[in-house]
Amino acid sequence: MSRVETRRKFLARSTVAALAPGGAAARQAKRPNVLFIVADDLGPMLSSYGEKLIQTPHMDRLAGRGVQFATAYVTQASCSPSRSAMFTGLYTHGTGQYGLANTGLALHQELRDRTMPNILKRAGYRTGIIGKLHVEPEDSFQFDFRDTRSGETRKVRWVAEQADRFMAENSSQPFFLMVNYSDPHAFRNAQAEGGWDFPPQVDGLPEKPLPPSAKTIFPFQQIDDPAMRVRTAGYYNAVQRLDDGIGMVTKVLEEHRRTEDTVIIFIGDHGPPFCRGKTTVYEAALRIPFLVYWPGVSKRMKSRAMVSTVDILPTVLDAAGVDPPGKMHGTSLRGVLSDPSARWREHLAGEFHFHGIRPFYPRRAIRDHRYKLIHNLLAGKAKPSPGIDGDPAYKLSRQERYAGTDIRRAFDTFADPPEFELYDLEKDPVEFHNLAGRPEHKAVEQRMADALVKWREQTHDPFLDPAMISRMAEYSRQKSPQP
């Protein structure tokens, strides 16, 4: 071994020891691996969350191994903004990645070396990613193993093969592996109506596709149409294929005998790509499955603690014994993973800015265990997009048969929201009945509004400044393709 190589290895060992609490070699040896699994556009449509139409035995097994959080939010129901929060522990309004990666938006400069893989790599972890990264600048993320061909990750056997390759590499280092599945995101298909669809099978999976029927219609839409039946059934089949994939990748972990020294975190990056879901701040957009297995720490339980994806990085760093490199909005989940009565946040918040470059439609939302308040910051001045990924639900809601119904009113609100929306999630979990402005709910609305402002102030939301809203609205206009 050359003198240079000897020096490099000595420095690497010294750096790892310095970053660990107390620098103890014994503590270093006990640092767990981290397997972070993210599914594209996955809401809580798992049988462990009460879904009846399909069974998801592999995800259910993971849920039963550790903690299943009943109420979990992403920060923003759009891929790049959502993932930016996972990587940094900050709400999207603090990351700079307010819209998709192809909008020209990116992480703030000072955050680019403070992301999950970079922090862990400096702490001596071997880092890897399979599938979508989709946060800019992508070359700032330090992965030792990288295959970001997101289109391949619908082939769930291929994902398991890549995970096996990563884990088979002999190393004395602990590892961090992020596995990103494309399912159950819609497929781009130029021949399909709207340009997107959900084929019943990919590579023969799922083995038994769910057929379209009135039962497959989503409760948060309630638009029963042959096209919607096909689309929603396709989504459920993508979830079943994802479940097959989760079974395969967890089997790889078991075959490498790493299950009992690996923290496993499983989430969706936001809710399904359907109107009143993805790109909104309704429950169907922000709520996701959130499962955590931390050997020696997590108990087997279903938790009522309201958690957010901003809690992921603080939790991973806690498990790794690494101090956070700066202020984060999230908190390590250690306490609520082991104690069902542990105190936790009383409110859970989400937001929206961009998906594509337009429309820019900023919103803020906050909920407690019963009520939810939405503040549409440009109500009356702009409108959100009435569609997402080819979903025809809004157009179908214009049919005469829906005139005067709760369904029509809900879609009217979706397409042109008032400044405030207030929902009683206990009585109205699909958010069809806006209670904002009603005298009998004045006290609740004020209480939730105060909580929302407090959250925005505590997290230094730059969009509290009207000038910031104006600047981003102008950015949207300048970047939008000219007619």
Secondary structure, DSSP 8 states (H G I E B T S, - for coil): --HHHHHHHHHHHHHHHHHSGGG-HHHHHT--EEEEEEETT--S-SGGGT--SS--HHHHHHHHHSEEESSEE-SBSSHHHHHHHHHHSS-GGGTS--S-GGGT----GGGTTSSHHHHHHHTT-EEEEES----SSGGGS--SEEE--GGGGGSHHHHHHHHHHHHHS--SS-EEEEEEE-TTS-EE-TTSGGGEE--S-BTTBSSS-----GGGS-TTT----HHHHHHHHHHHHHHHHHHHHHHHHHHHHHHTT-GGGEEEEEEESSS-SSTTSTTS-SHHHHB--EEEE-TTT--SEEE---EEGGGHHHHHHHHHT---SS--S----HHHHH-TT----S-EEEEE--SSSS----EEEEE-SSEEEEEETTBTTB---S-STT--HHHHHTSGGGTTSHHHHHHHHHHS--SEEEEETTT-TT--S--TT-GGGHHHHHHHHHHHHHHHHHTT-GGGSHHHHHHHHHHHHHHS---
